[in-house]
Amino acid sequence: MSVRSEPTPPEPEAGTSQPDEGVATDDAQDAEALLRADNIVAGYVPEVNILNGCDLRLAEGELVGIIGPNGAGKSTLLKSLFGLIPVREGAVRLRGEEITDLPAHTLVSKGIGYVPQNNNVFPRLTVEENLQMGLYLRPKQFGERMDVVAGLFPRLGDRRKQRAGSMSGGERQMLAMGRALMMDPSVLLLDEPSAGLSPVLQDEVFIRCRQINKAGVSIVMVEQNARRCLQICHRGYVLDQGRNAYTGGGGDLLNDPKVIQLYLGTLAQAG
C-alpha cells in the first residue's frame, strides 16, 4: 500500500510510510495523474532487466523524488520515461495518452523536459547558444522564454555570452535545467541534479528546483542526496533492485524508522 497525496499537495509533513507492493492507487488518483508509469520492465542488455515492474504517479503541481541505493534503477526509470531505453513491459502515459517508447523529440514537443546527470551542456557553446538549442522546435519564442529562464536563473541572463565550459559545476547544472525549461514543459525529469556539487551549490540547486515547481512545473527528480530530496519533495519513491520498495509523502519517508534503517543511513554514507 502507498500513502496517497492530493493533486496539489501541501508541504511535506512527518508521518509513516508503507511498504510498496506495487503502487496501489484508486481510480480517482489514476485519473488525476499527469504522468504515470505502470509495471515498467526495462534494461540495457538483452534479457537483463534493471527495472522489474516499477510504478510511478506524478500529479499536476507535484515534486516527486526517487531515491534508493546505487544500481536500484533510478536513472533507468527516468530514461524509460523519456524514451531513451526501450520499455519491455508496462506502459507510460501522459495525461492519459500512452507515450511508451516515443522518441525523445516527440516527448519534448508534448511537454516533457529531461536533464541528464552527465554531459548536459555544450561546453564550446555560449550560454545563449545552449539555451537556443533548447528551443529548436520554437525558435521564434526565444526572447520570451529567455526572459522567463533568466528570471529563474539570473546568472544565465548575466552571462549570455560566456562559454558553458568555463562555468562552475553549479552554473552548468543551472544552464542544463534552464535549457530544458526553454520549451515551457509541464513535466521536468531531473537526474541527480546535485551530483558532484559542494553542499552550498547543492542547496542552491534544490532551492531552484522548488522555485521551478512553484512556478507550475511538475518534477520527477532522481537524487542520491536522499535526505535533502525528501525534505523538498511532496512524495517519494524508494527503489531497490528495480522495484518499488516504499512510497509515501516526503516527510513520511524521511521519518519512517524502516526507511531510515534500510536506506537513509546507507545513502547518506554513499553520498
C-alpha positions in Angstrom: 0.0 0.0 0.0 1.1 3.5 -0.7 0.3 6.8 1.0 -1.9 8.8 -1.2 -1.3 12.5 -1.8 -3.6 15.3 -3.2 -3.0 16.5 -6.7 -1.9 19.9 -5.4 -0.1 18.8 -2.2 0.8 20.8 0.9 4.4 21.0 2.2 5.6 17.5 3.4 4.7 16.6 7.0 6.0 13.8 9.2 4.1 10.6 9.3 4.5 6.9 8.5 5.1 5.3 5.1 4.1 1.9 3.9 6.0 -0.9 2.1 5.1 -0.7 -1.6 3.6 -3.9 -3.1 3.1 -2.1 -6.4 1.8 1.4 -6.1 -1.8 1.0 -5.1 -3.9 3.9 -6.2 -7.6 4.3 -6.6 -9.4 5.2 -9.9 -9.7 8.9 -8.9 -5.9 9.3 -8.3 -5.1 7.4 -11.5 -7.4 9.8 -13.4 -5.7 12.8 -11.9 -2.2 11.6 -12.8 -0.3 13.9 -15.2 2.4 11.3 -15.8 2.1 7.7 -14.9 4.1 4.6 -15.4 2.7 1.1 -14.8 4.7 -2.1 -14.3 7.8 -0.9 -16.2 10.3 -3.6 -17.1 13.4 -2.2 -18.9 17.1 -2.7 -19.2 20.1 -2.0 -21.4 21.3 -5.5 -22.3 19.0 -8.1 -23.9 17.3 -10.4 -21.4 18.9 -8.5 -18.4 16.3 -6.3 -16.7 17.2 -3.3 -14.5 13.6 -2.4 -13.8 11.4 -5.2 -12.7 7.9 -3.8 -12.5 8.2 -0.1 -11.4 5.2 2.1 -11.0 5.1 5.9 -10.7 2.5 8.6 -10.4 3.0 12.4 -10.9 0.1 14.8 -10.3 -0.2 18.3 -11.5 2.0 20.6 -9.3 3.9 17.8 -7.6 7.6 17.4 -7.0 8.3 13.7 -6.7 11.6 12.3 -5.6 13.1 8.9 -6.4 15.8 7.6 -4.1 17.5 4.3 -3.5 20.9 2.5 -3.4 23.3 2.6 -6.3 22.1 0.2 -9.1 18.5 0.3 -7.9 17.3 1.6 -11.3 16.6 5.2 -10.5 18.2 6.7 -13.6 17.0 3.8 -15.7 13.4 4.7 -14.8 13.9 8.3 -15.9 15.4 7.1 -19.2 12.5 4.8 -19.8 10.0 7.6 -19.1 11.8 9.8 -21.7 12.1 7.1 -24.4 15.9 6.7 -24.1 15.8 3.0 -23.5 13.1 0.6 -24.7 10.3 -0.5 -22.3 10.0 -4.3 -22.4 6.8 -4.5 -20.4 4.4 -1.9 -19.0 3.2 1.5 -20.2 4.0 5.2 -19.8 1.1 7.7 -20.1 1.0 11.5 -20.2 -2.5 13.0 -19.5 -3.9 9.6 -20.3 -2.2 9.2 -23.7 0.2 6.3 -24.0 3.7 7.6 -24.8 5.7 4.4 -24.2 8.9 4.4 -26.3 8.0 7.5 -28.3 11.2 9.3 -29.4 12.6 12.0 -27.1 12.0 14.9 -29.6 8.3 13.9 -29.7 8.1 13.8 -25.9 9.7 17.3 -25.8 7.0 18.6 -28.1 4.4 17.1 -25.8 5.7 18.9 -22.8 8.4 16.7 -21.1 11.8 18.1 -20.4 14.8 15.9 -19.3 18.1 16.9 -17.7 20.7 14.0 -17.7 23.3 13.7 -14.9 26.3 13.9 -17.2 27.2 15.8 -20.4 24.2 18.0 -20.1 25.6 21.2 -21.7 27.5 22.0 -24.8 30.8 23.3 -23.4 32.0 25.1 -26.5 28.8 27.0 -27.0 27.8 30.1 -25.1 25.1 30.2 -22.5 22.8 31.9 -25.0 23.6 29.3 -27.7 22.9 26.4 -25.2 19.5 28.0 -24.4 18.8 28.4 -28.1 19.4 24.6 -28.6 16.7 24.0 -26.0 14.2 25.9 -28.1 15.0 24.4 -31.5 11.4 23.5 -32.1 10.1 27.0 -31.4 12.9 29.4 -32.3 10.6 32.5 -32.6 9.8 32.3 -28.9 13.4 32.7 -27.8 13.1 36.2 -26.4 10.0 35.4 -24.4 11.4 32.2 -23.0 14.8 33.7 -22.3 13.2 36.3 -20.1 11.4 33.5 -18.1 14.5 31.4 -17.7 16.7 34.4 -16.7 14.1 35.2 -14.1 14.6 31.8 -12.5 18.4 31.8 -13.1 19.6 35.4 -13.1 23.2 34.3 -13.7 22.3 32.9 -17.0 20.9 36.2 -18.2 24.1 38.0 -16.9 26.4 35.6 -18.7 24.7 35.1 -22.0 28.0 35.3 -24.0 30.1 33.2 -21.6 31.1 29.7 -22.9 29.5 27.0 -20.9 32.7 25.1 -20.5 34.2 28.0 -18.4 31.3 27.9 -15.9 31.3 26.2 -12.5 29.6 22.9 -11.9 26.7 24.5 -10.3 26.3 27.1 -13.0 26.4 24.4 -15.7 23.7 22.4 -13.9 21.5 25.5 -13.8 22.2 26.0 -17.5 21.1 22.5 -18.2 17.9 23.0 -16.3 17.4 26.3 -18.0 17.8 24.8 -21.4 15.1 22.1 -20.6 12.8 24.9 -19.4 13.1 26.8 -22.7 10.3 24.6 -24.2 8.0 25.5 -21.3 7.5 21.9 -20.2 4.7 20.7 -17.9 6.9 17.9 -16.7 10.6 18.1 -15.9 12.7 14.9 -15.3 15.9 15.6 -13.3 18.6 13.0 -13.0 20.9 13.7 -10.0 20.9 17.5 -10.2 23.1 17.9 -7.2 25.7 15.3 -8.1 29.3 16.4 -7.7 28.4 19.8 -6.3 29.6 21.4 -3.0 27.0 21.5 -0.2 26.4 25.2 -0.8 25.8 24.7 -4.5 23.6 21.6 -3.8 21.4 23.8 -1.6 21.1 26.4 -4.4 20.1 23.7 -6.9 17.4 22.4 -4.5 16.1 25.9 -4.0 15.8 26.4 -7.7 14.0 23.0 -8.0 11.4 24.2 -5.6 11.1 27.6 -7.4 10.6 25.8 -10.7 7.9 23.6 -9.1 6.1 26.5 -7.5 6.1 28.2 -11.0 3.9 25.4 -12.2 6.3 22.7 -13.5 5.7 19.2 -12.2 9.0 17.4 -11.4 10.3 13.9 -11.1 13.8 14.1 -9.5 16.3 11.2 -9.0 18.6 12.1 -6.2 21.5 10.4 -4.3 21.2 13.1 -1.6 18.2 11.3 -0.2 17.5 13.3 2.9 17.6 16.7 1.1 15.4 15.3 -1.7 12.8 14.1 0.8 12.8 17.4 2.6 11.7 19.3 -0.5 9.5 16.7 -2.4 5.8 16.2 -1.9 6.1 12.4 -2.4 8.9 10.0 -2.7 9.6 6.6 -4.1 12.3 4.2 -2.8 13.6 1.9 -5.5 15.5 -1.3 -4.7 16.6 -3.9 -7.2 14.4 -2.4 -9.8 11.2 -2.4 -7.8 9.2 0.0 -5.7 10.3 -0.7 -2.1 8.5 2.2 -0.3 6.4 5.1 -1.3 4.8 7.9 0.6 5.0 11.6 1.5 8.4 13.1 1.6 8.2 13.8 5.3 6.7 10.3 5.9 9.6 8.6 4.3 12.1 10.9 5.9 10.8 9.9 9.4 10.0 6.2 8.7 12.1 4.0 11.0 12.5 1.2 8.5 13.4 3.6 5.6 15.9 5.2 7.9 17.4 1.9 8.9 17.4 0.3 5.5 18.1 3.2 3.2 18.8 6.6 4.6 21.9 5.7 6.6 23.4 3.8 3.7 22.5 6.5 1.2 24.0 9.2 3.5 27.3 7.3 3.6 27.2 6.7 -0.2 26.5 10.4 -0.8 
